[in-house]
Amino acid sequence: MVPKMSQEMQIEICFEQDAVNVDLASKLPSIGCGGECIFVGRSRPEQNEKHGALLALHYDCYHEMAEHELRKLAEEAINRFEVRHVRVTHSVGRVGIDEASVVIAVGSEHRDDAFTACRFMIDLLKQRAPIWKQEIWEDGSTWKDGVPLQIS
């Protein structure tokens, strides 16, 4: 679906050193959206048989390509779901347990489009953006592989 030309469309792509400030990353501009959806991805406590407890995650990325891919995803969301605003904030660096590593904020005319676009963004972000996650354990570290997305 093509967005209405009279509406103001906005895309913001941000990278934050270490944990994402959820309050700041969640704020959307007042442009008349009726539905807003915020997704917050946090590091959760885990145990690994070999390495012990998870202490933190460390994110790294190829900034220029990651920003380009995230902007393309946001444009797809705007065109597909009648979204008017997309803000993606992703951490680069160390993110402790219970801290936020990604915040996706979506504003649209209606709630259904906001929910659907937010889900679309996080699912495809994990597939397309060159952002890598290293798991820091009590006894060593491992790199996390992405999980292939199944679109039905």
C-alpha positions as a Markdown table, in Angstrom:
| # | Residue | x | y | z |
|---|---|---|---|---|
| 1 | Met | 0.0 | 0.0 | 0.0 |
| 2 | Val | 1.4 | 3.4 | -0.9 |
| 3 | Pro | 1.4 | 6.0 | 1.9 |
| 4 | Lys | -0.7 | 9.1 | 1.6 |
| 5 | Met | 1.4 | 11.9 | 0.3 |
| 6 | Ser | -0.2 | 14.5 | 2.6 |
| 7 | Gln | 1.1 | 12.7 | 5.7 |
| 8 | Glu | 4.6 | 13.3 | 7.1 |
| 9 | Met | 6.7 | 10.2 | 7.2 |
| 10 | Gln | 9.7 | 9.9 | 9.5 |
| 11 | Ile | 12.5 | 7.4 | 9.9 |
| 12 | Glu | 15.1 | 7.5 | 12.6 |
| 13 | Ile | 17.9 | 5.0 | 12.9 |
| 14 | Cys | 20.2 | 5.3 | 16.0 |
| 15 | Phe | 23.0 | 3.4 | 17.5 |
| 16 | Glu | 23.7 | 3.8 | 21.2 |
| 17 | Gln | 26.9 | 2.9 | 23.0 |
| 18 | Asp | 26.1 | 0.0 | 25.5 |
| 19 | Ala | 22.5 | -0.3 | 26.8 |
| 20 | Val | 19.7 | 1.6 | 25.1 |
| 21 | Asn | 17.9 | 4.3 | 27.1 |
| 22 | Val | 14.3 | 3.0 | 26.7 |
| 23 | Asp | 12.6 | 6.2 | 27.7 |
| 24 | Leu | 14.4 | 8.3 | 25.1 |
| 25 | Ala | 14.2 | 5.6 | 22.4 |
| 26 | Ser | 10.5 | 5.1 | 22.9 |
| 27 | Lys | 9.4 | 8.7 | 22.4 |
| 28 | Leu | 7.6 | 9.3 | 19.2 |
| 29 | Pro | 6.8 | 12.8 | 17.7 |
| 30 | Ser | 3.4 | 14.3 | 17.9 |
| 31 | Ile | 2.3 | 13.9 | 14.2 |
| 32 | Gly | -1.2 | 12.7 | 14.8 |
| 33 | Cys | -0.7 | 8.9 | 15.0 |
| 34 | Gly | -3.6 | 7.0 | 16.6 |
| 35 | Gly | -1.5 | 3.9 | 17.3 |
| 36 | Glu | 2.0 | 3.5 | 18.8 |
| 37 | Cys | 3.8 | 0.3 | 19.4 |
| 38 | Ile | 7.1 | -0.1 | 21.2 |
| 39 | Phe | 9.2 | -3.2 | 21.2 |
| 40 | Val | 12.0 | -3.5 | 23.8 |
| 41 | Gly | 14.5 | -6.3 | 23.4 |
| 42 | Arg | 16.4 | -7.0 | 26.7 |
| 43 | Ser | 19.2 | -9.4 | 27.7 |
| 44 | Arg | 17.7 | -12.2 | 29.8 |
| 45 | Pro | 19.5 | -14.4 | 32.3 |
| 46 | Glu | 20.6 | -17.7 | 30.9 |
| 47 | Gln | 22.7 | -20.7 | 32.0 |
| 48 | Asn | 25.0 | -22.6 | 29.7 |
| 49 | Glu | 26.1 | -26.1 | 30.7 |
| 50 | Lys | 29.7 | -25.4 | 29.5 |
| 51 | His | 30.2 | -21.7 | 30.3 |
| 52 | Gly | 27.9 | -21.0 | 33.3 |
| 53 | Ala | 25.8 | -17.9 | 33.8 |
| 54 | Leu | 25.4 | -15.3 | 31.1 |
| 55 | Leu | 26.9 | -12.0 | 32.3 |
| 56 | Ala | 26.2 | -9.7 | 29.3 |
| 57 | Leu | 25.9 | -9.5 | 25.6 |
| 58 | His | 28.2 | -7.5 | 23.4 |
| 59 | Tyr | 27.0 | -6.1 | 20.1 |
| 60 | Asp | 29.0 | -5.0 | 17.1 |
| 61 | Cys | 28.0 | -3.9 | 13.6 |
| 62 | Tyr | 29.0 | -2.6 | 10.3 |
| 63 | His | 27.5 | 0.9 | 10.9 |
| 64 | Glu | 27.0 | 2.1 | 7.4 |
| 65 | Met | 25.5 | -1.1 | 6.1 |
| 66 | Ala | 23.4 | -1.7 | 9.3 |
| 67 | Glu | 21.9 | 1.9 | 9.0 |
| 68 | His | 21.2 | 1.3 | 5.3 |
| 69 | Glu | 19.4 | -2.0 | 5.9 |
| 70 | Leu | 17.4 | -0.7 | 8.9 |
| 71 | Arg | 16.3 | 2.4 | 6.8 |
| 72 | Lys | 15.2 | 0.0 | 4.0 |
| 73 | Leu | 13.2 | -2.0 | 6.5 |
| 74 | Ala | 11.6 | 1.1 | 7.9 |
| 75 | Glu | 10.7 | 2.2 | 4.3 |
| 76 | Glu | 9.1 | -1.2 | 3.7 |
| 77 | Ala | 7.1 | -1.0 | 6.9 |
| 78 | Ile | 5.9 | 2.5 | 6.0 |
| 79 | Asn | 4.8 | 1.4 | 2.6 |
| 80 | Arg | 3.3 | -1.9 | 3.6 |
| 81 | Phe | 1.5 | -1.0 | 6.8 |
| 82 | Glu | 0.6 | 2.7 | 6.5 |
| 83 | Val | 3.1 | 3.6 | 9.2 |
| 84 | Arg | 4.0 | 7.2 | 9.7 |
| 85 | His | 7.0 | 7.0 | 12.0 |
| 86 | Val | 9.6 | 4.4 | 12.6 |
| 87 | Arg | 12.5 | 4.7 | 15.1 |
| 88 | Val | 15.0 | 1.9 | 15.6 |
| 89 | Thr | 17.6 | 2.3 | 18.3 |
| 90 | His | 20.2 | -0.5 | 18.7 |
| 91 | Ser | 23.0 | -0.9 | 21.1 |
| 92 | Val | 26.6 | -1.3 | 20.1 |
| 93 | Gly | 28.9 | -2.5 | 22.9 |
| 94 | Arg | 28.1 | -4.2 | 26.2 |
| 95 | Val | 24.6 | -4.8 | 27.4 |
| 96 | Gly | 24.1 | -6.3 | 30.9 |
| 97 | Ile | 21.3 | -8.6 | 32.0 |
| 98 | Asp | 17.9 | -7.0 | 32.1 |
| 99 | Glu | 19.2 | -4.0 | 30.0 |
| 100 | Ala | 17.8 | -3.1 | 26.6 |
| 101 | Ser | 19.7 | -3.8 | 23.5 |
| 102 | Val | 17.1 | -2.7 | 20.9 |
| 103 | Val | 14.0 | -0.5 | 20.9 |
| 104 | Ile | 11.7 | -0.2 | 17.9 |
| 105 | Ala | 9.0 | 2.5 | 18.1 |
| 106 | Val | 6.3 | 2.7 | 15.4 |
| 107 | Gly | 3.5 | 5.2 | 15.0 |
| 108 | Ser | 0.6 | 4.8 | 12.6 |
| 109 | Glu | -3.0 | 5.8 | 12.0 |
| 110 | His | -4.3 | 2.6 | 13.6 |
| 111 | Arg | -3.1 | 0.2 | 16.3 |
| 112 | Asp | -3.2 | -3.0 | 14.1 |
| 113 | Asp | -0.7 | -1.4 | 11.6 |
| 114 | Ala | 1.5 | -0.3 | 14.5 |
| 115 | Phe | 1.6 | -3.8 | 16.0 |
| 116 | Thr | 2.1 | -5.6 | 12.7 |
| 117 | Ala | 4.8 | -3.2 | 11.5 |
| 118 | Cys | 6.7 | -3.4 | 14.9 |
| 119 | Arg | 6.7 | -7.3 | 14.6 |
| 120 | Phe | 7.8 | -7.0 | 11.0 |
| 121 | Met | 10.7 | -4.7 | 11.9 |
| 122 | Ile | 12.1 | -6.9 | 14.7 |
| 123 | Asp | 11.8 | -10.1 | 12.8 |
| 124 | Leu | 13.5 | -8.8 | 9.7 |
| 125 | Leu | 16.1 | -6.7 | 11.6 |
| 126 | Lys | 17.5 | -10.0 | 13.0 |
| 127 | Gln | 17.8 | -11.4 | 9.5 |
| 128 | Arg | 19.0 | -8.5 | 7.4 |
| 129 | Ala | 21.0 | -6.1 | 9.6 |
| 130 | Pro | 24.8 | -6.8 | 9.9 |
| 131 | Ile | 24.7 | -6.7 | 13.7 |
| 132 | Trp | 26.5 | -9.4 | 15.6 |
| 133 | Lys | 25.9 | -10.6 | 19.2 |
| 134 | Gln | 28.6 | -12.1 | 21.4 |
| 135 | Glu | 27.5 | -13.8 | 24.6 |
| 136 | Ile | 29.7 | -13.2 | 27.6 |
| 137 | Trp | 29.6 | -16.1 | 30.0 |
| 138 | Glu | 31.2 | -16.7 | 33.4 |
| 139 | Asp | 33.7 | -18.9 | 31.7 |
| 140 | Gly | 34.2 | -17.7 | 28.1 |
| 141 | Ser | 32.2 | -16.2 | 25.3 |
| 142 | Thr | 30.3 | -17.5 | 22.2 |
| 143 | Trp | 28.9 | -15.8 | 19.1 |
| 144 | Lys | 25.1 | -16.1 | 18.6 |
| 145 | Asp | 23.9 | -17.2 | 15.1 |
| 146 | Gly | 20.8 | -15.6 | 13.7 |
| 147 | Val | 17.7 | -17.8 | 13.3 |
| 148 | Pro | 16.2 | -18.1 | 9.8 |
| 149 | Leu | 12.9 | -16.3 | 9.6 |
| 150 | Gln | 9.9 | -18.4 | 8.4 |
| 151 | Ile | 7.4 | -16.2 | 6.5 |
| 152 | Ser | 4.1 | -17.8 | 5.8 |
